[in-house]
Amino acid sequence: MIDVETLAGQVLEGKRAAYSRAITLVESSRADHRAQARELLAELTPRAGGAVRIGISGVPGVGKSTFIEALGAWLVEQGKRVGVLAVDPSSVRTGGSVLGDKTRMSSLAVSPQAFIRPSPSAGTLGGVARATSQAMTVLEAAGHDVVLVETVGVGQSEITVAGMVDTFLFLTIARTGDQLQGIKKGILEIADVICVNKADGEWAQEAEVTAKELAGALRLVYAGTNGWVPPVVTASALEHTGIDRVWNRLIRHREFMGARGLAEKRANQQLEFTWALVRDELDQRLRTDEQVAAVRAEVREAVLAGAMPAATAADRILQAYDSRS
């Protein structure tokens, strides 16, 4: 049995082993652990919320892990405590993942001012998002100044991460003419800052050209609006150059929102997160309900045999769940 009050106190004292155990607790899908996690978060939430929350995604081969390590190391040099979390939708399909974050960020992982946490290894994307968002609360309560949330996969995970951070950073690289086509329109709509990474060696000049082309495209996308236009900067994570410029743009975005704008954004995120938690909890209850279990095999066989349409099967499962009382 976990002593939640003691654990909360140790987290607030910044004890590394304690917030590691706390994150394990909030990631758990066990019913008793979920109840204890709610108690823990009730204790920690009033002390959370002070960190800068940055989401990071990127095109394949962009050197995302190298960039995150370079940014994290630079922040540590500035006296910041840094947490790195991951959202990995690949675990939804396979029930597991390589979880190589600490291996890929070896130098940052050994820093006492940094904490790297791989993504949960199973569950729905909603469940992974729940665990990541609550892990963020734990790290903030433990005194971390910056929390970097990495999207390990692609697609919906980017939207999910954008919905739990203050600023979303998108990483791309210089390419030979297809850089604009290679970036999905949806990404440009959620990105707050864009960085062309690997701006070094023979690719340095091409990176500058790519940045100018992207900046021009974004000006067209946001033409006629008074909102924030995502800036495009270049950097080399390998050579640790331009990292300060990227951070400057990230902070500038927060300043553009202002205290009121940031508070409103986080409040809306919490409202969305509330409904995400409701959906996740309902999913868990459906999976463990005895009445649903009683009809699951029958429905499965009927659907696979083509004897029952999906809509009818769904109604049958819901009827079984509603009849439990």
N, C-alpha and C positions, 0 to 999 in steps of 0.2 A: 504494500500500500504506500503510495507516494504522499509525503507530507507537503501539501501544496503551499501552505503558508511559509514553511522553511525554505522550500525551493524558490518561491517568489522573492524572499529576502536575500537569498544568495545571488539571484539574477540581478537584483537591484544593486548589489555590492560589486557587480561586474566580475563574478567568479566564472571563469571560462567553462569549467566542467559543468557548472550549474545551468548556464544557458544552453549548453549542448544537450543536457538532459531535458530541459524545457522544450526545446525544438523537437526532440524525439517524441515527447508527449503530445504536442499539438499536431504532429504528423500522423499519429496513430489513428486507426479506424475502429479500434475496440470501443464498445459503448461506455465502459467504465473510464477509459482514458479520455474519451471525448468530454465526459462530464467533468473530470478533473481539469482538463484543458480549459474549459469555460471558466472554472473557478480561478485558475492561474491567470488567464487573460484579464479577468475582472480586476485582479490585483495589480497587473502590470500596465494596463492601458492608460491609466491616469499619468504614468511616468513616460509614456511613449509619445511619438509624434514630433519629436524635435530633430529628427535626422533629415538629411537631404536624400530623397528617394529617386534613384535613376534607373530606368529600364534600358537595356542594351540588346540590340539584335543586329543581324548583319547577313549579307549574302554569303553563300558557301565559299570557303577559301579566303575569307576576309582577314583571318588572323584574330578572331574575336577574343579568344582566351589570352593571347599575347597582349592584346590591347587592354583587356580588363586588368591583367597583372601589371602592366605599365602604369595605367591610371591609378590602380590601388597603391602601388609603390610610391608614386608621386604624392598621393594624398597622405600617406603615412609620413613622408618626408615633411609635409606641411603641418604635421602634428595631429592629423585626424585619425580616428579609429574607424576602420572600414569593415563592413560585412558584405559578403558576396553570396547570393542565393541563386538558385537555378529553377527554371520551369521547363520540364522536359516531357512534352507530349508523347515522345516515343515510348515512354514507359506505359502509356495507356494501352498500346497495342501488344507489347511484349510481356508486360508484367515485370519488367526489370530493365536496367540500363547499365552501361559500363561504369557510369559515375566516376569519370576520370578527372574531375575538376581539380582536385588537389594535386594530381600528378601533372596536369597541364599548367598549373600555376604554382610550381614548386617553391619558388623563392618567396612569393607572397604568403603562401601557406604557413611558412615557418615564422612569420613576423608576429610578435606578441600583440601588435596593434591591429591585426587583421584576423578575420574569421571567415572561412570558406565552407559552405554547406551545399553538398550535392542535392539534387531534387529527390522527392519521394520516389519510391520504386514501384508503386502500383496505384491503381484507382483511376477514376475519371479525371479528365482535365480540370473539371470543377473542383474535385477533391484535391488535386495537386495545387491549384490556385489557392484553395482555402488554407492548405498547409503553409504555402509560401507567404501569404499575406500575414498569417498569424506568427510565423517565424520572424517576419519583419518587426512585428510588435515586440517580440522577445529581445531582438538585437537592439532596438531603440531604447527599450527600458534598461538594457544592460550598459548603455552609454555609448553606443556607436554613433558617430557623427554622420556617416554616409553609408547608405545601403545600396549596393548595385545588384539589380535583379537581371540575370542573364536568361535569354530565351535560347535554350539548347536546340529546340526544334524550329519549325517554321509554321506559317499560316495562323491558325486561331490563337496559338500561344502568344503571338505578338500583340493581338488585340487584348488578350487577357492581362498581359504584363502592363500594357499602356493604361489599363484600368486600375492599377494599384500603385502607380508611381507619379511623381510630380512632373518629371521630364523624361521624354523618350528619345534616346540616341540611336540613330541608325548608322551602321558602318557599311561602307562600300569600298570598292577598289577601282583603280584605273583599268579600263578595258579599251579595246580597239573599236570604238564606234558603237558598241551595243550597250553602253552603261545606262542610258535612259530607258531603253526597252527592257533591260534586265531587272529594273526595279518596279515592283507592282504599285499601281496607283494607290491601293489601300495603305501601303507603307508611307507614301508621301503625305497621306492625309493624317496619319497619326504621329509622324516623326516631328519632333520639336527642334532637333539639331541633327545635321548630317555630317559625317566625317569620312573623308576619303583616306583610308589607311594605306600603309605600304608606300608612302610618298618618300621613297629613298632610292638611291642608286639610279639605275637606268629608267626607273619608273617615276622619278621625282617630277619631271616636266609633264609627263602624261597625267599625273595626279592633279597637277594645277589646272590643266586643260579640262579634265573631268569635273573638277570643282566649279569652274566657271560655267560650264555647260549646265550642270545641275542647278546652280544658283539662278541662271537665266530661265530655266524651265520652271522653277519654283516661283519666280516673280510673275510669270504668266498665270500659273495656277492660282496665286493669291492676289492677282490684279484686282483693284477696286475694293479691297477689304482694308479694314483698319486694324486687323488682328496681327498676331505674331507671324512673321515670315521666317520659316526655318533657315538659319544661316548654314552655309556649307564651308567647312574648314578642312585642311589637310593635316596629316600627322603620320609619324612613323613610330609604331609601337616597338619595332625592333631596335631603332636607334634612340628611342625615348625623346623624340622631338615633336613639338606641336601639342603635347599633352596638356600643357598649361593653357593653350588657346582653346582647346576643346572644353576644358573645365570652365574657362571664363564665359564661353557661350552658354553652357548649361546653367551657370549661376545667373547670367543675364536674363535667361528665360524666366527663372523664378522671380527676378526683380520686375520683369514686365508684368507678370501676373499680379504682383503685389500681395500683401498679407491677406487682404480680403478675397482676392481671386484664388489664392492658394487654399484658403480655408473653405471656400465654396466648392472647389474642385475635389478636395478630400472628403467633404461632406457628401457630395454626390457619389463619389466612389464607395463610401461606406453604405449608402443606400443600395447601390447596385450589388455590393458584396453581401448585404443582408439577404437579398433574394437569391443570390448564388448559394448561400448557406442553406436556405430553405430547400432549394432544389437538390442540393447534395444530401441533406438529411432525409428527404423523401426518397431519394434513390437508395440510400442505405436501408431504410425501413422496408422498401419493396423487396430488396434482395434477401432480407432476413425474415420476412413475414411467413408464418406457417401456412396460412391460407393460400398465399401465392405459390409457395413451394408445392402444395398439393396439386395444383393445376399446371405447374410449369412443364413437366414432361409431356403431358397430354397436348398442351398448346404447341410445344416445340415440334412434336411429331406431325401435328396437323398442318402447321405452317410449312415445314420441310416437304411434306407430301403434296402441297398445293391445295389441300382441302379446306384451308381457312385463310382468308385474306388478313393482311397485317392489321388493318383497322379493327376487324372483328377480334383478332387475337389480343390486341391491346385492350379492347373493352372487356374481354373475358378476364384478363389479369387484374384490371382495375375493379371489376365486380367482385372478384375473389378478395381483393384487399379491403374493399368497403364492407364486406360481409363479416369481417373478423370480430366485430362486436355483436 
